[in-house]
């Protein structure tokens, strides 16, 4: 797993968007580092943003799908709501 736990931390004082970036790599037991790995070796990844709207965009290699979930308050509990399903980027 690789991650940047607080991407954008240098602009927190300006109230800019900050978030976290994660990638989960298929493990090769013969390798001790990520040298030689490519994006094709990623089995999952996520990008989250924090602020007035907290959301996470998740990729799952098994389903080959990208979904967005947004944290929302329902009654006295916070829950993740799927706000966009199977996101595609036009070529």
Helices and strands as residue ranges (DSSP letters): E 2-7, G 9-14, E 18-25, G 39-41, E 42-50, E 55-60, E 65-74, E 77-84
